[in-house]
């Protein structure tokens, strides 16, 4: 629920909500759904609400956690914070007032950079035009796209008032010929992991990387994937790609690598 994260592109997770419902192909092997089932069996009090059997599962029913709203305010060291690694803040059953409360906390915790990822960017755009018409400089907003059938989500994302917009192309299930990268500042790509993982074609990844390099968009390759997250490693053509958008204390170098005190560098 709090500090620390094994996710390569962030430092910590914060889950003011938990639970979700599958909405597209990328949700088929949802890690959060499977983890929630285990956490319920272990007696974790935050995962005792069951979701719909067809779209969710045991322990993965949507739940609001008002008691952790102020958690980031207690973290003094600046960090990247992934909001709702176990949910979707823009799930249709999250009340607008609760979304506003989350944004109020992020505005107060200006020492951190918050990363919000949704599969429902149309609701995000609609709500934030009303609730947060002026983007917070420390909040990055993104959407997930797993195949060419869902590239319209990037169009929805462009309608969101945001300082940084990013795309998570994970699990990447096919090429993305129709993806428009206009006004996108960061791309995360990754293959799927787990017992029933679907294989990623590195040719799809290279095509996205090359487009990012050509457009000066920060590129982060999270994993090849496999039975475990680390099974295939993180290298693409002999190097790792750990770029993030430049912030107040960082900049993007000529090779597209992020440099500075708050940005990771590209490993060669």
C-alpha positions as CSV (number, residue, x, y, z in Angstrom):
1,X,0.0,0.0,0.0
2,X,2.9,2.3,0.6
3,X,6.6,3.0,0.2
4,X,8.8,1.0,-2.1
5,X,8.2,-0.6,-5.5
6,X,9.7,-3.4,-7.7
7,X,8.3,-1.7,-10.8
8,X,11.3,-0.5,-12.8
9,X,10.0,2.9,-13.8
10,X,8.9,4.2,-10.4
11,X,10.1,4.4,-6.8
12,X,7.0,3.9,-4.7
13,X,3.3,2.9,-5.1
14,X,0.3,4.5,-3.5
15,X,-3.1,2.8,-3.6
16,X,-5.9,5.1,-2.4
17,X,-8.2,2.7,-4.3
18,X,-7.9,-1.1,-4.9
19,X,-9.8,-3.4,-7.2
20,X,-10.8,-3.0,-10.9
21,X,-12.6,-4.7,-13.8
22,X,-11.1,-6.1,-17.0
23,X,-11.9,-3.9,-20.0
24,X,-9.6,-5.1,-22.8
25,X,-7.2,-7.8,-24.1
26,X,-4.3,-6.5,-22.0
27,X,-6.3,-7.3,-18.8
28,X,-6.5,-11.1,-19.5
29,X,-3.6,-12.0,-17.2
30,X,-3.8,-9.0,-14.9
31,X,-1.1,-9.3,-12.2
32,X,-3.1,-7.1,-9.8
33,X,-6.1,-9.4,-10.0
34,X,-4.0,-12.5,-9.3
35,X,-2.2,-10.7,-6.4
36,X,-5.5,-9.5,-4.9
37,X,-6.7,-13.1,-4.8
38,X,-3.7,-14.1,-2.8
39,X,-3.9,-11.1,-0.5
40,X,-7.5,-11.9,0.3
41,X,-6.6,-15.5,1.2
42,X,-3.9,-14.1,3.5
43,X,-6.5,-12.0,5.3
44,X,-5.3,-8.6,4.1
45,X,-8.2,-6.3,5.1
46,X,-7.9,-4.1,2.0
47,X,-8.7,-7.1,-0.3
48,X,-11.8,-8.6,1.2
49,X,-14.3,-7.2,-1.3
50,X,-14.9,-9.5,-4.2
51,X,-15.4,-8.2,-7.8
52,X,-17.7,-9.4,-10.5
53,X,-16.8,-13.0,-11.4
54,X,-16.8,-12.2,-15.1
55,X,-14.7,-9.1,-15.1
56,X,-12.9,-9.1,-11.7
57,X,-12.4,-11.6,-9.0
58,X,-11.9,-12.5,-5.3
59,X,-10.5,-9.6,-3.3
60,X,-10.5,-7.3,-6.4
61,X,-13.8,-5.5,-6.0
62,X,-13.3,-1.7,-6.2
63,X,-12.6,-0.3,-2.7
64,X,-11.8,3.3,-1.6
65,X,-9.2,3.8,1.2
66,X,-9.7,7.2,2.7
67,X,-7.2,6.3,5.5
68,X,-4.2,6.3,3.1
69,X,-5.0,9.5,1.2
70,X,-2.5,11.5,3.2
71,X,0.3,8.9,3.0
72,X,2.5,10.7,0.4
73,X,2.6,13.8,2.7
74,X,4.6,11.7,5.2
75,X,7.3,10.9,2.7
76,X,10.0,13.6,2.9
77,X,12.5,12.3,0.3
78,X,11.3,13.2,-3.2
79,X,10.3,10.2,-5.3
80,X,8.4,9.0,-8.3
81,X,5.0,7.6,-7.1
82,X,2.9,5.3,-9.2
83,X,-0.7,6.0,-8.2
84,X,-3.0,2.9,-8.0
85,X,-0.8,0.0,-9.0
86,X,-3.7,-2.2,-7.8
87,X,-6.6,-0.3,-9.3
88,X,-7.6,2.5,-11.8
89,X,-8.3,5.9,-10.3
90,X,-10.7,6.6,-13.2
91,X,-12.8,3.4,-12.8
92,X,-16.4,4.4,-13.3
93,X,-17.3,3.7,-9.7
94,X,-14.7,6.0,-8.2
95,X,-16.6,9.1,-7.2
96,X,-15.5,12.5,-8.7
97,X,-15.1,13.8,-5.1
98,X,-12.6,11.1,-4.3
99,X,-10.6,11.8,-7.5
100,X,-10.5,15.5,-6.4
101,X,-9.2,14.4,-2.9
102,X,-6.4,12.4,-4.6
103,X,-5.4,15.5,-6.7
104,X,-5.6,17.7,-3.6
105,X,-3.0,15.5,-1.9
106,X,-0.8,15.4,-4.9
107,X,-0.9,19.2,-5.1
108,X,0.2,19.4,-1.5
109,X,3.0,16.8,-1.9
110,X,4.8,18.8,-4.5
111,X,8.1,17.2,-3.6
112,X,7.0,14.0,-5.4
113,X,6.3,13.2,-9.0
114,X,3.1,11.2,-9.3
115,X,2.4,8.9,-12.3
116,X,-1.2,8.0,-13.0
117,X,-2.0,5.3,-15.5
118,X,-5.6,4.4,-16.7
119,X,-7.3,2.3,-19.3
120,X,-10.2,4.7,-19.1
121,X,-8.7,8.0,-20.5
122,X,-12.0,9.2,-21.8
123,X,-13.3,9.5,-18.2
124,X,-10.0,11.0,-17.1
125,X,-10.3,13.7,-19.7
126,X,-13.9,14.4,-18.9
127,X,-13.4,14.6,-15.1
128,X,-10.1,16.6,-15.1
129,X,-11.4,19.2,-17.5
130,X,-13.9,20.0,-14.7
131,X,-11.9,19.1,-11.5
132,X,-8.3,20.0,-12.5
133,X,-8.4,22.3,-15.6
134,X,-4.9,23.6,-14.8
135,X,-2.4,20.7,-14.7
136,X,-0.3,20.1,-11.7
137,X,3.4,20.3,-12.6
138,X,4.2,17.2,-10.5
139,X,1.5,14.9,-12.0
140,X,2.1,12.8,-15.1
141,X,-1.0,11.3,-16.7
142,X,-0.9,8.2,-18.9
143,X,-3.0,5.4,-20.6
144,X,-2.3,1.8,-21.5
145,X,-2.4,0.5,-25.1
146,X,-1.8,-3.1,-25.8
147,X,-2.7,-3.5,-29.4
148,X,-3.7,-1.5,-32.5
149,X,-7.3,-1.9,-31.5
150,X,-6.8,0.5,-28.6
151,X,-4.7,3.3,-30.0
152,X,-7.7,5.6,-29.8
153,X,-6.9,5.9,-26.1
154,X,-3.9,8.1,-27.0
155,X,-6.4,10.4,-28.7
156,X,-8.4,10.6,-25.4
157,X,-5.2,11.3,-23.5
158,X,-4.4,14.3,-25.7
159,X,-7.6,15.8,-24.4
160,X,-6.3,15.7,-20.8
161,X,-4.7,18.8,-19.2
162,X,-1.3,17.5,-18.2
163,X,2.3,18.6,-17.8
164,X,3.5,15.1,-19.0
165,X,1.5,12.6,-21.0
166,X,2.8,9.0,-21.2
167,X,1.8,5.7,-22.8
168,X,2.3,2.2,-21.3
169,X,2.4,-0.2,-24.2
170,X,2.4,-3.2,-21.9
171,X,1.8,-6.0,-22.4
172,X,2.5,-5.3,-26.0
173,X,0.4,-7.8,-28.0
174,X,1.0,-6.6,-31.5
175,X,2.4,-3.8,-33.8
176,X,0.9,-0.4,-33.4
177,X,0.8,1.1,-37.0
178,X,-2.0,3.5,-36.2
179,X,-0.5,4.9,-33.0
180,X,-0.2,8.7,-33.1
181,X,2.6,10.0,-30.7
182,X,1.7,13.7,-31.0
183,X,1.9,15.5,-27.6
184,X,3.2,12.3,-25.9
185,X,6.3,12.8,-23.7
186,X,7.1,9.3,-22.5
187,X,6.7,5.7,-23.8
188,X,7.0,2.6,-21.6
189,X,7.0,-0.8,-23.5
190,X,7.0,-4.3,-22.0
191,X,6.3,-7.9,-22.8
192,X,4.0,-10.0,-20.7
193,X,5.1,-12.2,-17.9
194,X,3.4,-15.1,-16.1
195,X,2.6,-18.8,-16.7
196,X,0.2,-17.9,-19.6
197,X,2.2,-15.0,-21.0
198,X,1.8,-14.0,-24.6
199,X,5.1,-13.6,-26.5
200,X,6.2,-10.1,-27.6
201,X,7.9,-9.7,-31.0
202,X,11.0,-7.4,-30.5
203,X,10.4,-6.1,-34.0
204,X,7.3,-4.3,-32.6
205,X,9.4,-2.9,-29.8
206,X,12.1,-1.7,-32.2
207,X,9.6,0.1,-34.4
208,X,8.3,2.0,-31.4
209,X,11.8,2.8,-30.1
210,X,12.9,4.1,-33.4
211,X,9.8,6.4,-33.6
212,X,10.6,7.7,-30.1
213,X,14.2,8.4,-31.0
214,X,13.2,10.2,-34.1
215,X,10.7,12.3,-32.3
216,X,12.8,13.0,-29.1
217,X,10.3,11.1,-26.9
218,X,11.7,9.4,-23.8
219,X,11.7,5.6,-24.2
220,X,11.6,3.0,-21.4
221,X,11.9,-0.7,-22.2
222,X,10.7,-2.5,-19.1
223,X,11.1,-6.2,-20.0
224,X,11.0,-8.8,-22.7
225,X,8.8,-10.9,-20.4
226,X,8.4,-14.7,-20.1
227,X,7.3,-17.0,-17.3
228,X,8.7,-14.5,-14.8
229,X,9.2,-10.8,-15.2
230,X,13.0,-11.1,-15.4
231,X,13.0,-14.3,-17.6
232,X,13.8,-12.4,-20.8
233,X,15.8,-9.6,-19.4
234,X,15.6,-5.9,-20.2
235,X,18.0,-5.4,-23.0
236,X,17.0,-4.4,-26.5
237,X,19.8,-4.7,-29.1
238,X,22.5,-4.9,-26.4
239,X,21.5,-2.1,-24.1
240,X,18.8,-1.1,-21.6
241,X,16.5,1.9,-22.2
242,X,15.7,3.7,-19.0
243,X,14.7,7.2,-20.2
244,X,12.2,9.4,-18.4
245,X,11.0,12.9,-19.4
246,X,13.2,15.7,-18.1
247,X,11.9,17.6,-15.1
248,X,13.1,20.8,-13.4
249,X,16.4,19.2,-12.5
250,X,17.0,17.2,-15.6
251,X,17.1,17.4,-19.4
252,X,17.1,15.2,-22.4
253,X,20.5,14.8,-24.0
254,X,21.2,14.6,-27.7
255,X,21.0,10.8,-27.6
256,X,17.5,11.0,-26.0
257,X,18.9,10.0,-22.6
258,X,17.5,11.7,-19.5
259,X,20.2,13.3,-17.4
260,X,20.1,15.1,-14.0
261,X,19.5,14.4,-10.4
262,X,15.9,13.2,-10.7
263,X,16.0,11.3,-14.0
264,X,17.5,7.9,-14.7
265,X,20.2,7.6,-17.4
266,X,20.3,5.3,-20.3
267,X,22.5,2.2,-19.8
268,X,24.7,1.4,-22.7
